[in-house]
């Protein structure tokens, strides 16, 4: 899920495949990516949430259910030591996620890296959309849920909620209009109201909703003040 979220957050400047672009929400990206990892762990029942002594949301590993994916597993192992607050996990695990996730997207052909010169002297690496078509498919799935009222799958529901939680959804206004109806639906997804077709258990939806809410709090606190 973190890979898909990062791919969605890639914004081609040209608006066409192959155009160089940036990652939306770079300032708070590591909270959002770590939230996606936690949500993935929750949906796979690798972790469960609880409540700390001062009412904070905590997360602990399910001992007999480690994930096979090594990026997920490294976060699971960090949590396996003891229950930790979601905010602690976001801050500890998020900073190391961007580059390995980008490497996966490049290896899969969803994004390309290209070297170019700036000022005729300095070489810099730029990102371009690849030819896989995956980003367009993900964006269409999220749009169908937020704009067209389609019933989401579990993963699309969580992905749309995290995208909303990242604070970057207004940047998608060309494809997903920033309307009151879209905001209302995004709020429902954030709160775990995913509809009948999203097969996650109620407790798992609640867990994902708690994680997304923690991401929103962390991202808001880290966002630069105007």
C-alpha positions in Angstrom: 0.0 0.0 0.0 2.9 2.4 0.7 4.2 1.9 -2.8 0.8 2.6 -4.3 0.4 5.7 -2.2 3.8 7.0 -3.1 3.0 6.4 -6.8 -0.3 8.3 -6.5 1.5 11.2 -4.8 3.9 11.5 -7.8 2.7 14.5 -9.8 3.8 14.6 -13.4 4.5 18.3 -14.2 3.5 17.9 -17.9 0.3 16.0 -17.2 1.3 13.3 -19.6 3.1 10.0 -19.2 6.9 10.4 -19.3 6.8 13.9 -17.9 9.2 14.8 -15.1 7.5 15.5 -11.8 7.6 15.8 -8.0 6.2 14.0 -5.0 3.3 15.8 -3.4 3.4 16.5 0.3 7.2 16.0 0.7 7.2 17.9 3.9 5.1 15.3 5.8 5.7 12.4 3.4 7.4 10.1 5.9 4.4 10.2 8.3 2.1 9.3 5.4 4.2 6.4 4.1 4.7 5.0 7.6 0.9 5.2 8.1 0.4 3.2 4.9 2.8 0.6 6.2 0.9 0.4 9.5 -2.4 0.2 7.6 -1.1 -2.7 5.5 0.1 -4.5 8.7 -3.3 -3.9 10.2 -5.3 -5.1 7.2 -3.1 -8.2 7.1 -3.7 -8.8 10.8 0.0 -8.6 11.6 -0.6 -5.9 14.2 -3.4 -4.7 16.4 -4.1 -1.4 18.1 -4.9 -0.6 21.7 -5.1 2.4 24.0 -2.2 3.8 26.0 -2.3 5.1 29.5 -3.1 8.6 28.4 -5.6 7.7 25.7 -3.2 7.5 22.8 -3.5 4.8 20.1 -0.9 2.1 20.5 0.1 -0.7 18.2 1.5 -4.1 18.9 2.7 -7.0 16.8 0.7 -10.2 16.5 3.4 -12.6 17.5 2.5 -15.6 15.3 1.8 -13.6 12.1 4.9 -11.8 10.7 4.6 -10.4 7.2 6.7 -11.8 4.4 7.5 -8.5 2.7 10.8 -7.3 4.1 9.8 -3.6 4.3 6.7 -4.5 6.2 8.6 -7.0 8.3 11.2 -4.5 9.5 8.4 -2.3 10.9 6.7 -5.3 12.4 9.9 -6.3 14.1 10.3 -2.8 15.5 6.8 -3.0 17.0 7.3 -6.6 18.2 9.7 -5.5 20.9 6.8 -3.8 22.8 3.6 -2.0 22.2 4.3 1.6 21.0 2.2 4.6 20.3 1.3 5.0 16.6 2.9 8.5 16.7 6.2 6.9 17.8 6.1 4.3 15.0 5.3 7.0 12.4 8.3 9.1 13.5 10.7 6.1 13.8 9.9 4.2 10.7 8.8 6.8 8.2 12.1 8.5 7.4 13.7 5.4 5.9 10.8 4.5 3.6 10.9 7.0 0.7 14.0 5.7 -1.2 13.4 1.9 -1.0 9.8 2.5 -2.0 10.9 4.6 -5.0 13.4 1.9 -5.9 10.6 -0.6 -6.0 8.5 1.6 -8.2 11.4 2.2 -10.6 12.2 -1.5 -10.7 8.6 -2.3 -11.5 8.5 0.3 -14.3 5.9 2.5 -12.6 8.4 5.3 -12.5 11.7 6.1 -14.3 14.8 7.9 -13.0 16.6 10.0 -15.5 19.8 12.1 -15.1 19.8 15.6 -16.4 22.1 18.6 -16.2 21.2 21.8 -14.5 22.9 25.1 -15.4 24.9 23.0 -17.9 27.1 21.7 -15.1 25.4 19.7 -12.3 23.8 16.3 -12.8 20.5 15.7 -11.0 18.1 12.8 -10.9 14.5 13.4 -12.0 11.5 11.2 -11.8 9.2 10.4 -14.7 6.1 8.4 -15.0 6.8 4.9 -16.5 4.8 3.0 -19.0 3.1 0.5 -16.7 -0.2 2.5 -16.5 -0.5 1.6 -12.8 -0.8 5.2 -11.5 -3.6 5.9 -13.9 -5.4 2.7 -12.7 -5.0 3.6 -9.1 -6.2 7.1 -9.7 -9.3 5.8 -11.5 -10.1 3.5 -8.6 -9.8 6.3 -6.1 -11.8 8.6 -8.2 -14.6 6.0 -8.7 -14.9 5.8 -4.9 -14.7 9.5 -4.0 -16.5 11.0 -7.0 -18.7 8.3 -8.6 -19.8 6.7 -5.3 -18.5 3.2 -6.2 -18.1 0.7 -3.3 -14.4 0.4 -2.6 -12.3 -2.7 -2.1 -10.6 -2.8 1.3 -7.3 -1.6 -0.1 -8.8 1.2 -2.2 -10.7 2.4 0.8 -7.6 2.6 2.9 -5.6 4.1 0.1 -8.2 6.9 -0.4 -8.4 7.5 3.3 -4.6 7.9 3.5 -4.5 10.1 0.5 -7.1 12.4 2.2 -5.2 12.1 5.4 -2.0 13.3 3.7 -3.6 16.7 3.0 -2.7 16.5 -0.7 -6.1 15.6 -2.1 -6.8 19.1 -3.3 -3.8 18.8 -5.6 -5.7 16.1 -7.5 -8.5 18.5 -8.4 -8.1 18.0 -12.1 -9.0 14.3 -11.7 -10.8 14.4 -8.3 -12.7 17.7 -7.9 -12.3 19.2 -4.4 -16.0 19.4 -3.7 -18.1 19.1 -0.5 -19.4 15.7 -1.7 -15.8 14.4 -2.1 -14.8 15.7 1.3 -17.8 14.1 2.9 -17.0 10.7 1.3 -13.3 11.0 2.2 -14.2 11.8 5.8 -16.4 8.6 5.9 -13.5 6.5 4.6 -11.2 8.1 7.2 -13.6 7.0 9.9 -13.8 3.4 8.6 -17.1 3.6 6.8 -16.0 1.6 3.7 -19.3 0.0 2.6 -20.5 -3.5 2.3 -18.0 -4.6 -0.5 -14.9 -3.8 1.6 -14.5 -7.1 3.3 -12.2 -6.1 6.2 -13.6 -6.9 9.6 -15.1 -4.1 11.7 -12.2 -4.2 14.1 -9.7 -4.0 11.2 -11.5 -1.0 9.8 -11.4 0.7 13.2 -7.7 0.0 13.4 -7.1 1.5 10.0 -9.3 4.5 10.9 -7.2 5.1 14.1 -4.0 4.9 12.1 -5.2 7.4 9.4 -6.4 9.8 12.2 -2.9 9.6 13.7 -1.3 10.3 10.4 -3.5 13.4 10.0 -2.5 14.6 13.5 1.2 14.0 12.9 1.1 15.6 9.4 -0.7 18.7 10.7 1.8 19.1 13.5 4.7 18.8 11.1 3.3 21.0 8.3 5.1 24.3 7.8 3.3 27.3 9.2 2.4 30.2 6.8 
